[in-house]
Amino acid sequence: MALVGRRDGRNFGYGRQLSYAGRQALEDLFAGGHFATVKAHSDRWQTFVRWCRSEEGPGYNDARQIDRQTLNDYAAYLRQQIQQGELGVATAQNRLSSVNRTLAALRGDQDVRIASPSQALGQQRSSVRTRAPDGQNHQQMRRLAEVLGEQQHDRVAAIVLLARATGMRLREAILADLPRLHREAERLGRINIQDGAKGGRSGSSAPRWVVANEAVKAALQLVRQASPTGSRNLLARNESYTVFLHQTVLPARETLHEYGLKGFHELRAAYACERYEQLTGHAAPVNGGHCNRIDREQDRQARRQISVELGHNRLDVVSAYIGGRA
């Protein structure tokens, strides 16, 4: 939907819906090519649009309303997500960069943008983990789950065990289709993580299979017990994801910290370190292992497998979970 020499009207002439307008502007900017780049920017733009419409956001559906203060508020929201362990620094910076690019495509200028995503977030991205992740001790995580259950945080307890056993993100654990995963675990001995995945990476085009060992099956059983009546996931039928985060997950964070868990994202790193040891027979580099020096091909193959299971499909990203290759 190319513009006809003007940018007046709602969303600078790109239509009534903010989400649709961003995608169309990006397609025009890249002249119908660079499909992967357009999709990546568009997916991150959709995340920004969802924030705009959420309780934390300004409620906008017209790009003409977005100003520098809007972007500063979004950056503050992303900073909070980082601090809570919900989001990596690199992911947050990419989201701001994509909002910059999409707004420029919509507006035809760069008058409204975050000049430096890294400064706006107050964080420098690091692609290599140097600190061993929290949550590696299964017994400690089971004890944490017990305490959360005693505090009436059954659903948060279920998230902890499911994320630790499968490497799911927080959102994926909350939105997981539990009946489907249970069937796959019992019939196939593995589960396909799809619901709540980042960037629309779902469906048969992006399978993400994880072995359903006893820990996974036990976690799925607990999650199904914690699932509200009539629901296929951890949300009640009339409960939004955002409300669940604020009213149920956030109040339990103090208990997580008391048991040495900085945030849910640490559980993904703990899973990755455990999988690395299972695949190579060596501890992960961040845990003092040296497979990356002894057998670089075995190290590379393990990283490739872990990247698929975590839903990244990029070897370089795995260093943020298990440590570097040098």
MIVEX-623012 format. One line per 5 residues: for each residue x, y, z of N, C-alpha, C. Coordinates in pm, whole numbers, plus 32768, in hexadecimal, padded with zeros to 4 digits. Example, Ala and Ser with C-alpha at 12.3 -4.5 7.8 and 13.67 -1.06 7.14 Angstrom:
// MIVEX-623012
8527/7DC7/830C/84CE/7E3E/830C/8528/7EB6/830C | 8505/7F1F/82C4/8557/7F96/82CA/850A/8003/8313
// end
This chain:
// MIVEX-623012
8055/7F89/8000/8000/8000/8000/8058/807C/8000 | 808A/80A4/7F8C/80E4/8116/7F83/8098/8199/7F93 | 80DC/81FB/7FCA/809E/827E/7FDA/809B/82C6/7F54 | 803A/831B/7F41/802D/8366/7EC5/8059/83F5/7EDE | 80DD/8405/7EF5/8116/8489/7F00/80EE/84D8/7F7B
80B6/849C/7FE3/8091/84E7/805A/808C/848E/80D3 | 8099/84CB/8147/809A/8480/81C4/8033/84B8/8226 | 7FC8/84F1/81F3/7F61/8521/824E/7F00/84B1/826D | 7EAD/84C7/82CE/7E4E/8461/82F5/7E82/8407/8363 | 7E29/83B6/8397/7E48/835C/8406/7EC0/8303/83E5
7F18/82F3/8445/7F92/82A3/8434/7FE1/82CC/83B8 | 7FE3/8350/83A0/802F/8389/8330/8006/834D/82AA | 7F84/832F/829F/7F50/82FE/8220/7F59/8269/820C | 7F82/821F/8273/7F93/818E/8264/7F1F/813D/829C | 7EAF/817A/82B6/7E3C/812D/82E4/7E14/814A/8373
7DAB/810A/83A0/7D70/812B/8423/7DB1/80E1/8497 | 7DEE/8070/847D/7E27/8020/84E9/7EBE/8035/84F4 | 7EEC/8053/856C/7F79/806E/8583/7FD0/7FF5/8560 | 7FA2/7F7E/8583/7FF1/7F05/8568/8001/7EEF/84D2 | 7F92/7EFD/8489/7F95/7EEA/83F7/7FE9/7F55/83B4
7FDB/7FD0/83E2/8022/8040/83A4/80B9/802D/83AC | 80EA/7FFF/841F/817A/7FEB/842D/81B0/7F87/83CA | 816B/7F18/83BB/8197/7EB1/835C/8198/7EE7/82CD | 812F/7F2F/82A7/8128/7F65/8220/8197/7FCA/8205 | 81B4/801E/8269/821E/8081/8258/82A5/803E/8247
82BD/7FD3/8291/833B/7F89/8284/8346/7F47/81FB | 82D8/7F10/81CA/82DC/7ED1/8146/82FA/7F39/80DA | 82C2/7FB1/80EA/82E1/801C/808B/8375/8043/8096 | 83A6/804F/8113/8430/8079/8129/8492/801A/80E7 | 8475/7F98/80F0/84D0/7F34/80B7/84A3/7F05/802D
8446/7F4F/7FF2/841B/7F3A/7F68/83F3/7EAA/7F4B | 83AE/7E6C/7FAC/837C/7DE5/7F97/83E3/7D78/7FA6 | 845F/7D9B/7FCA/84C8/7D38/7FDC/84F0/7D29/806D | 8564/7CEA/8084/859A/7CD9/810C/8530/7CA2/816B | 84F5/7C33/8144/8482/7BFE/818F/84A1/7BE2/8221
8516/7BA8/823B/8539/7B87/82C6/8549/7C05/831A | 8585/7C6D/82DF/8598/7CEB/8327/8512/7D2D/8343 | 84BC/7D2F/82DF/8436/7D69/82F1/83EA/7D1F/835E | 83F2/7C9A/835C/83AB/7C4B/83C2/83E1/7C66/844D | 8466/7C6C/845B/84A2/7C84/84DF/8476/7D0B/8516
8481/7D75/84C4/8456/7DFA/84F1/83C0/7DFB/850E | 8373/7DBB/84B7/82E2/7DBA/84C8/82B9/7D72/8548 | 82F9/7D02/8566/82D9/7CB8/85E1/82F3/7D0E/865D | 8364/7D55/865C/8385/7DAC/86CF/8328/7E24/86D5 | 82FE/7E54/8660/829D/7EC1/865D/8218/7E93/8699
81EF/7E18/867C/8173/7DE4/86B6/817B/7DE0/874E | 81F1/7DC1/8783/8205/7DC0/8814/81F2/7E4D/884C | 8226/7EAF/8805/8215/7F3B/882E/8181/7F63/8828 | 813C/7F38/87BF/80AD/7F58/87B1/805D/7F1B/8824 | 807D/7E9F/8848/8038/7E5F/88B9/804F/7EAD/8939
80C9/7EDF/894C/80E4/7F32/89C2/8091/7FB2/89BC | 8089/7FF1/8947/803A/806B/8939/7FAA/8055/8965 | 7F74/7FE0/894A/7EE8/7FC3/8968/7ED5/7F8B/89F5 | 7F43/7F6D/8A3A/7F39/7F2E/8ABE/7F20/7F96/8B2A | 7F11/7F65/8BA4/7EFA/7FBF/8C15/7F71/801B/8C2D
7FEC/7FEA/8C10/8063/803D/8C23/8073/80A5/8BB6 | 8039/808B/8B40/804F/80E1/8ACD/7FEE/8156/8AC4 | 7FFF/81A8/8A5D/7FAF/8222/8A4F/7F27/820D/8A0D | 7F0D/8195/89D7/7E8D/817A/8997/7E83/81AC/8908 | 7EF3/81C9/88C9/7EF1/81FF/8841/7ED4/8193/87D9
7E96/81BF/8769/7E87/816B/86F3/7EA1/81BD/8675 | 7EEB/822A/8687/7F0C/8284/8618/7F9C/82B2/862C | 7FF1/8295/85CB/807F/82B6/85D6/8098/834B/85E4 | 8038/839D/85BA/8049/842F/85C8/804A/845A/865A | 8014/8406/86B3/8011/8428/8741/8095/8406/8788
80E7/83B5/8749/8163/8387/8789/81CC/83F6/8784 | 81FD/841D/87FA/8266/8482/8802/82DC/844B/8851 | 833E/84A1/886C/83B6/8473/88B4/8394/8441/893F | 8332/8480/897F/830D/8454/8A05/82D4/83C7/8A01 | 8289/83A7/8999/8254/8320/898A/82C5/82BB/8985
832C/82DC/8936/839D/8281/8929/83EC/8277/89AB | 83F9/82E7/89F2/843D/82E3/8A73/83F1/828C/8AD7 | 836C/8294/8AD2/831A/8240/8B2A/832B/81AD/8B07 | 8333/8190/8A86/8346/8105/8A5B/83CF/80D2/8A87 | 8434/8128/8A7B/84BA/8101/8AA8/84BA/80E5/8B3E
8471/8135/8B8A/8467/811F/8C1B/8424/809A/8C39 | 83BE/807A/8BEB/8379/7FF9/8BFB/83D9/7F85/8BDE | 8428/7F92/8B73/8487/7F29/8B51/84F4/7F1D/8BBC | 851F/7F8E/8BF4/8580/7F8A/8C62/854B/7F39/8CD7 | 84CC/7F4F/8CF6/848C/7F05/8D63/8489/7E70/8D43
846C/7E4D/8CC5/8469/7DC1/8C9D/84F3/7D81/8CAE | 855B/7DCC/8C8B/85E3/7D99/8C9B/8601/7D81/8D2F | 85DF/7DE2/8D81/85FC/7DD8/8E10/85B2/7D65/8E52 | 853C/7D44/8E1B/84EC/7CD7/8E52/8514/7C50/8E18 | 8576/7C51/8DBF/85A4/7BD4/8D84/854C/7B9E/8D15
84EF/7BF0/8CE5/8492/7BC4/8C7D/84CD/7BD2/8BF1 | 8536/7C23/8BE4/8565/7C4B/8B60/85FD/7C5A/8B65 | 863F/7C2F/8AF9/86CE/7C44/8AEE/86EC/7CD0/8ABA | 8763/7D02/8AD8/8789/7D89/8AAC/8788/7D93/8A15 | 87C2/7D2D/89D3/87C9/7D31/8941/873E/7D34/8904
86E3/7CE5/893A/8659/7CE3/8907/8617/7D6B/8916 | 8629/7DAA/898A/85EE/7E2D/89A2/8627/7E95/8941 | 86A9/7E92/892B/86E7/7EF1/88CF/86B3/7EDB/8841 | 86A4/7E5E/881A/866E/7E41/8794/85DF/7E76/8785 | 8590/7E6B/87F0/8507/7E9D/87E9/8504/7F34/87D6
8559/7F7B/881D/855E/800D/880C/8590/8031/8780 | 85F4/7FEA/8751/8629/8007/86CB/85C0/7FF0/865F | 856F/7F88/866F/8507/7F6C/860C/8497/7FD3/8611 | 8479/8005/8689/8415/8071/8694/844A/80ED/864E | 84CB/810B/8660/8508/817B/861A/84F8/816C/8583
851C/80F6/8551/8519/80DF/84C1/848A/80E7/848A | 842B/80AD/84D2/83A1/80AC/84A2/8363/8137/84A5 | 837E/8181/8510/834C/820A/8517/8384/8260/84A6 | 8405/824E/848A/8442/8299/841C/83FF/8276/8398 | 83DE/81F5/8386/839A/81CB/830B/830F/8208/8302
82C9/820F/8370/8242/8249/8373/8246/82E0/835B | 829F/8323/83A1/82A3/83B6/839F/82E9/83F0/8324 | 834D/83A6/82F3/839F/83DC/8287/840E/8436/82BA | 8424/8434/833E/8493/847F/837A/84BF/8438/83F9 | 8524/8470/843C/8554/8436/84B9/8548/8498/852C
84DF/84E7/8528/84CB/854D/858F/84A0/8511/8616 | 8461/849D/8612/8435/845C/868E/847B/83D6/8697 | 84DE/83CD/86F0/852A/8352/86FC/8577/8351/8780 | 85A4/82DB/87A7/8600/82CC/8818/868D/82D2/87DE | 86D7/833C/87FF/8759/8350/87C1/87BA/82DF/87DF
87B9/82AD/885B/8813/8240/8881/87C7/81DB/88D7 | 879B/816D/889B/8754/8108/88E9/87A1/80D8/8964 | 8824/80C8/8957/8872/8097/89C9/8871/80FC/8A3B | 887F/817D/8A1C/887B/81E2/8A85/87EF/81EE/8AC0 | 8788/81E3/8A6B/86FF/81EE/8A9C/86DE/817E/8AFE
871A/8109/8AE7/8701/8098/8B3F/875E/8096/8BB6 | 87C8/80E7/8BAF/8827/80EA/8C1D/8872/8068/8C2B | 887A/801A/8BC0/88B8/7F97/8BC4/890E/7F86/8B47 | 897B/7F42/8B57/89CC/7F1A/8AE4/89B5/7E86/8ACA | 8999/7E65/8A4E/8980/7DD9/8A2F/8A01/7D87/8A3C
89F2/7D0F/8A69/8A62/7CB2/8A71/8A35/7C2F/8A33 | 8A7F/7BFE/89D4/8A56/7B86/898D/8A92/7B08/89C9 | 8AE7/7B15/8A2F/8B27/7AA2/8A6A/8B10/7AA1/8B01 | 8AD6/7A34/8B33/8ABE/7A28/8BC3/8B40/7A05/8C09 | 8B5D/7A4C/8C75/8BD5/7A31/8CC4/8BB1/7A05/8D52
8B31/7A0C/8D75/8B04/79E7/8DFC/8AAB/796C/8DF2 | 8AC5/7907/8E44/8A72/788F/8E44/89E2/78B3/8E63 | 8984/787A/8E1A/88F7/78A0/8E2E/88BE/786D/8EB2 | 885B/78B7/8EE3/880F/7889/8F57/87B8/7813/8F2E | 8788/77C9/8F92/8724/7763/8F78/8758/76E0/8F43
87DA/76C8/8F47/880E/764A/8F12/87F2/75D4/8F6E | 87E5/75EF/8FEF/87CD/7585/9050/8739/755E/9050 | 871B/74E6/9020/868F/74BA/9017/864D/74B3/90A0 | 8695/7481/9102/865B/7475/9188/8635/74FE/91BF | 868A/7562/91A6/866D/75E9/91D4/85F1/7621/918F
85E2/7604/910E/856E/7635/90C4/84EF/75EE/90F1 | 84FA/756D/9113/8484/7526/9146/845A/755F/91CD | 84BC/7581/9221/849D/75BD/92A1/845C/7646/928D | 848F/7693/922D/8452/7714/920D/83C0/7701/91E4 | 83A6/769C/9190/831E/7681/9163/82C4/765C/91D8
82F9/760F/9236/82AB/75EA/92AD/8285/7665/92FE | 82E4/76BE/9312/82CA/7738/9360/8264/7790/9318 | 8272/779C/9293/8211/77EB/9247/8186/77B0/9254 | 817D/772B/9254/80FC/76EA/9267/80C2/7707/92EF | 8116/7706/9355/80E8/7726/93DD/80B5/77B5/93E7
80E9/780D/9391/80C1/789A/9390/804C/78B2/9330 | 800E/7849/9302/7F9C/7851/92A3/7FC6/7886/921B | 8043/7871/91F9/8075/7897/9174/808A/7818/9121 | 8023/77C5/9118/802E/7746/90D3/8056/7757/9040 | 801D/77BA/8FFF/8039/77CC/8F71/80C8/77FB/8F59
80FB/784D/8FB4/8187/7879/8FA6/81E5/7804/8FC1 | 81C2/77B1/9022/8211/7739/903D/8218/76E1/8FC1 | 81A7/76D3/8F7E/81A1/7681/8F05/81FA/76BC/8E98 | 81FA/7740/8E8B/824D/7782/8E27/82E1/7765/8E41 | 830A/7770/8EBF/8396/7759/8EE3/83C3/76CE/8EB7
8376/7668/8ED8/839D/75DF/8EB7/8396/75C4/8E20 | 8331/75FC/8DDD/8324/75E6/8D4D/8394/762C/8D01 | 83B2/76A7/8D27/841D/76F2/8CE4/84A5/76B0/8CFB | 84BA/767E/8D74/853A/763C/8D92/8547/75B8/8D45 | 84D9/7570/8D37/84DF/74ED/8CF5/84E5/74F6/8C5D
84B0/7562/8C23/84A3/7569/8B91/84F0/75DD/8B50 | 851C/763F/8BA0/855D/76B4/8B66/84FC/7718/8B2C | 847C/770D/8B4E/8418/776C/8B1B/8431/77F8/8B53 | 840C/785C/8B04/8403/78E4/8B35/838A/78EE/8B92 | 8387/795A/8BE0/8316/796F/8C3B/8292/796F/8BEE
828C/79B9/8B83/8210/79C3/8B35/81E8/793B/8AFD | 824A/78EE/8ACF/822D/786B/8A97/81F5/780D/8B01 | 822C/7813/8B7A/81FC/77BD/8BE6/816D/77E0/8C0C | 814D/7861/8C0A/80C7/788E/8C30/805F/7867/8BC7 | 8085/7873/8B48/8025/785E/8ADB/802B/77D3/8A9D
807C/777B/8AD3/808C/76F5/8A9A/8005/76AD/8A92 | 7FEE/766B/8A22/7F74/761B/8A0E/7F89/7597/8A58 | 7F5B/7590/8AD2/7F7B/7520/8B2B/7F44/7499/8AFC | 7EC7/7490/8ACF/7E97/740E/8A9E/7EEA/73DA/8A29 | 7F0F/7435/89CD/7F60/7409/895B/7FE9/73D8/8988
802A/7423/89E0/80AF/73FB/8A0F/80A9/7376/8A59 | 8040/7363/8AA8/8032/72E5/8AF1/8024/7270/8A8F | 7FD4/7281/8A26/7FC3/7217/89C3/8048/71F9/897D | 8090/7262/8957/8110/724E/8912/8174/7207/896C | 8178/7230/89EB/81D7/71F2/8A49/81BB/715E/8A58
813C/7139/8A62/8118/70AD/8A77/8125/7059/89F8 | 80FF/7091/8988/80FD/7043/890C/8181/7047/88C0 | 81C5/70BC/88C4/823C/70CE/8872/82BE/70D0/88C3 | 82B2/70E9/8946/832B/70F3/8998/8374/7177/8985 | 8330/71D8/894A/8369/725E/8939/82F6/72C1/8928
8313/7340/893E/82AC/73A7/8931/82DC/7415/88D3 | 827D/7453/8890/829B/74BD/8831/8270/7543/886C | 82D0/7596/8892/82B3/7617/88D2/828D/767C/8867 | 8210/76AA/8869/81DC/7702/8801/8194/777C/8839 | 8140/7769/889C/80E8/77D4/88CB/8137/783D/8918
8120/78BE/88F4/8164/792A/8938/81F1/7943/8908 | 821B/78FC/889E/82A4/790B/886D/82B9/7996/8832 | 8335/79C4/8834/8356/7A49/8803/834C/7A50/876B | 832A/7AC7/873C/8334/7AE5/86AE/82DC/7A92/8654 | 826D/7A5C/868A/8214/7A0C/8637/8250/7988/860B
82BB/795B/8650/82FC/78DE/862A/82AA/7869/865E | 8246/7844/8614/81EF/77D7/8640/81C2/7787/85C7 | 8180/7717/85E4/814D/76C5/8579/81B6/7665/8544 | 8190/7618/84E0/81E9/75B2/84AA/8263/75ED/8466 | 825F/766F/8443/82D0/76AE/8400/8343/76C7/8460
8329/76C3/84E3/8393/76DB/8545/8385/767C/85BA | 8394/75FA/85A1/8386/7599/860F/83F4/75AB/8676 | 83D2/7596/86F3/8432/75A7/875F/841C/7536/87C4 | 8454/74C4/87A3/843D/744C/87F3/849F/7442/8866 | 846A/741A/88DA/84BA/7405/8952/8499/737B/8988
84FF/7330/89AF/84E9/72A9/89E4/8495/72B0/8A63 | 842F/725B/8A69/83D6/7258/8ADE/8408/71EE/8B40 | 8470/7211/8B8E/84A3/71B5/8BF3/8447/71B7/8C6D | 846E/7173/8CD6/8418/716B/8D4C/8402/71F3/8D8C | 8469/7248/8D8B/845B/72CE/8DC4/83F4/7320/8D77
83F5/7314/8CF2/8395/735C/8C9F/8308/7328/8CB8 | 82F8/72A6/8CBE/8273/726C/8CD5/823D/7294/8D5E | 8295/7293/8DC4/826A/72BB/8E4B/8242/734D/8E4D | 828E/73A2/8E08/826D/7431/8E03/81E9/7447/8DBC | 81D2/7400/8D4D/8154/740D/8D04/80DE/73E3/8D5B
80F0/737A/8DA9/8085/734C/8E01/8063/73B7/8E68 | 80CA/73F5/8EA2/80B3/745E/8F05/806F/74D7/8EC6 | 809A/74FC/8E4D/805E/7570/8E0A/7FCB/7556/8DEA | 7FAB/74DD/8DC0/7F20/74BC/8DA2/7ECA/74C5/8E20 | 7F02/749D/8E90/7EB9/74A7/8F0F/7EA3/7538/8F37
7F05/758D/8F17/7EFC/761A/8F3C/7EA7/766B/8EDB | 7E8E/7634/8E65/7E42/767B/8DFF/7DB2/7692/8E2D | 7D7E/770C/8E1C/7CF4/7729/8E46/7C8F/76D1/8DFB | 7C22/76B6/8E3B/7BB9/7664/8DFF/7B8A/769E/8D79 | 7B84/7647/8D15/7B54/7671/8C92/7BBC/76B1/8C3A
7C39/76B8/8C6A/7CA4/76F8/8C1D/7D03/768F/8BE4 | 7D40/76AE/8B73/7DA4/7657/8B37/7E31/767F/8B60 | 7E3D/76F1/8BA7/7EC1/7720/8BD1/7EBA/7752/8C61 | 7F13/77AA/8C89/7F14/77D8/8D14/7EC0/7855/8D2B | 7E82/7889/8CC5/7E2B/78FE/8CD5/7D9B/78D1/8CEA
7D56/7915/8D45/7CC7/78FD/8D52/7C82/792D/8CD2 | 7C0C/78FD/8CB6/7BCA/7918/8C36/7BB6/79AD/8C1C | 7B9E/79FB/8C83/7B88/7A8B/8C71/7BFD/7ADE/8CA5 | 7C73/7AA2/8CAC/7CE9/7AE5/8CE4/7D4B/7B05/8C74 | 7D7D/7B7F/8C70/7DDD/7BA4/8C09/7E6B/7B82/8C38
7EC3/7B75/8BD7/7F4F/7B58/8BF5/7F8C/7BC6/8C4D | 7F70/7C43/8C2B/7FA8/7CB5/8C76/7F76/7CB6/8D05 | 7EF5/7CA0/8D19/7EBD/7C9D/8DA0/7EFC/7C2C/8DF2 | 7F0D/7BB8/8DB4/7F4B/7B48/8DF9/7FD9/7B69/8E26 | 8025/7BAC/8DCE/80AD/7BD3/8DF3/80AE/7C2D/8E6D
8058/7C92/8E6B/805B/7CF8/8ED5/801D/7CC8/8F57 | 7FB3/7C7A/8F4D/7F6B/7C54/8FC6/7F9A/7BCF/9002 | 7FDA/7B7C/8FB1/8000/7AF8/8FE2/8097/7AE0/8FDE | 80D7/7AFE/8F6F/8166/7AE2/8F62/81BC/7B43/8FB3 | 81A3/7BC4/8FA2/81F7/7C27/8FE6/81F5/7C19/907E
8183/7C00/90BE/8183/7BF3/9150/81D7/7B7D/9182 | 81F7/7B1F/912A/8246/7AAB/9155/82DC/7ABE/9143 | 8304/7B2D/910B/8392/7B41/90EB/83EC/7B45/9166 | 83B9/7B7C/91D2/840A/7B82/924B/8433/7AF7/9279 | 83D6/7A99/926D/83F5/7A0F/9292/845C/79D3/9234
8451/79F0/91B3/84B5/79C1/9153/8540/79F1/917B | 8548/7A71/919E/85CA/7AAB/91C3/8600/7A6B/9242 | 85A9/7A4B/929F/85D4/7A0C/931C/8614/7984/9302 | 85EC/7943/9297/8623/78C0/9276/868B/78C9/9206 | 86C4/793F/91F6/8735/794F/919C/8716/7951/9109
869B/7973/90E6/8675/7979/9059/8659/7A09/9033 | 86B1/7A42/8FE4/86A5/7ACF/8FBE/8629/7AE8/8F68 | 860C/7A8B/8F0F/8599/7A9C/8EB7/8580/7A1C/8E69 | 850F/7A15/8E25/84EA/799C/8DDD/8548/797D/8D69 | 8585/79E5/8D30/85DF/79CF/8CBF/8658/797B/8CE8
867D/7983/8D68/86EC/7932/8D99/86D0/789D/8D8A | 8651/7878/8D90/862D/77EB/8D84/8649/77B6/8CF7 | 863D/780D/8C93/8661/77E5/8C0A/86F6/77CA/8C00 | 8745/781E/8C40/87D6/780B/8C3E/87FC/778C/8C8A | 87B8/7773/8CFB/87D2/76F9/8D48/87B2/767D/8CF3
8741/7682/8CAC/871C/7615/8C52/8787/7602/8BE7 | 87B5/766F/8BAC/8819/7668/8B40/889B/762A/8B72 | 88C4/7650/8BEB/893F/7618/8C24/8930/7582/8C3C | 88BD/7559/8C6D/88A4/74CB/8C85/88A3/747E/8C01 | 8863/74B4/8B9B/885D/7472/8B19/88E8/7466/8ADB
893A/74CE/8AEE/89C2/74CA/8AB9/8A0E/7455/8AF6 | 8A00/7443/8B78/8A46/73D5/8BBB/8A10/734E/8B8D | 898D/7345/8B77/8952/72C9/8B46/8984/72A7/8ABA | 8994/730C/8A67/89B8/72F7/89DB/8A4D/72DF/89C7 | 8A9F/7319/8A1D/8B31/7310/8A0A/8B79/72BB/8A72
8B39/72A8/8AE6/8B7D/7263/8B53/8BDA/72BF/8B9F | 8BD8/733F/8B7F/8C2B/73A3/8BC3/8BD3/7411/8BFD | 8C01/744D/8C6A/8BB9/74C0/8CA2/8BB9/7532/8C3D | 8B54/7587/8C45/8B4F/75FD/8BEE/8BC7/7657/8C0B | 8BF6/76A1/8BA7/8C69/76FA/8BBE/8C58/7755/8C36
8BDF/778B/8C4A/8BC9/77E6/8CB9/8BD2/779E/8D3F | 8BC6/7719/8D3B/8BD5/76C8/8DB5/8C60/768B/8DC1 | 8CBC/76B8/8D6D/8D46/768A/8D77/8D6C/761B/8D17 | 8D11/75F5/8CBD/8D2F/758C/8C5C/8D89/75BC/8BEC | 8DCE/755E/8BA9/8E2D/7584/8B40/8E18/7537/8ABE
8D9E/7505/8AA7/8D83/74BE/8A2A/8D9B/7519/89B2 | 8D82/7599/89C6/8D96/75FA/8959/8E28/7600/892E | 8E83/75D4/8984/8F11/75D0/8960/8F3C/7543/8938 | 8F00/74DE/8976/8F27/7453/895E/8EF0/7421/88D9 | 8E72/743C/88BD/8E30/740B/8844/8DD0/7476/8811
8E03/74CD/87BB/8DB4/753F/878F/8D3D/7515/8739 | 8D4A/74A6/86F2/8CDA/7479/869F/8C69/7446/86F7 | 8C89/73FC/875F/8C22/73CD/87BC/8BE0/7444/8801 | 8C31/74A7/8825/8BFD/7520/8863/8B9C/7567/8805 | 8BC2/7570/8786/8B6D/75B5/8724/8AEA/756C/870F
8AEF/74E7/8707/8A76/749A/86F3/8A17/74A8/876A | 8A4F/74A8/87E2/89FB/74B9/885A/89BA/7542/885A | 8A05/75A7/8835/89CF/762F/8831/895F/7639/87C9 | 8972/75F6/8759/8909/75FA/86F1/8889/75BC/8727 | 8894/7549/8769/881E/7506/879F/87DA/755C/880A
8828/7597/8862/87F1/75EB/88CD/87AD/7667/8892 | 87E8/769E/8829/87AC/7716/87EC/8722/76F6/87B4 | 8711/767E/877C/868E/7654/8749/862C/7643/87BC | 8657/7600/8827/85FE/75E5/8898/85D4/7665/88DF | 8629/76CB/88DD/8607/774A/891D/85B7/77A5/88C1
85AC/7780/8841/855C/77D0/87E5/85A7/7843/87A6 | 862C/7839/87A1/867B/78A5/8764/86AD/787F/86D9 | 86DD/7804/86CA/8714/77D6/864B/878D/7827/861E | 87D7/785E/867F/8854/78A6/8662/88BC/787B/86C8 | 892F/784D/8698/8997/781C/86F2/89CC/7889/874E
89DC/7903/871B/8A1B/796C/876B/89C9/798F/87E7 | 8944/7980/87DF/88EE/79A3/8850/8905/7945/88C6 | 892C/78C9/88AA/893B/7867/8915/89A7/7890/8979 | 8A09/78DE/894D/8A73/790B/89A9/8A3B/795D/8A1D | 89CA/799D/8A06/898B/79EC/8A72/8950/7993/8ADD
8944/7912/8AC0/8909/78B3/8B20/8973/7859/8B62 | 89D6/782C/8B13/8A33/77C8/8B47/8AC3/77F7/8B4C | 8AE1/786E/8B16/8B6B/789E/8B11/8BA4/7895/8A84 | 8C18/78D2/8A71/8C51/78E1/89EC/8C9D/7867/89BB | 8CCD/7871/8940/8D13/7801/88FF/8DAA/780C/8908
8DDE/787F/8931/8E6F/7893/8933/8EB0/7841/89A1
// end
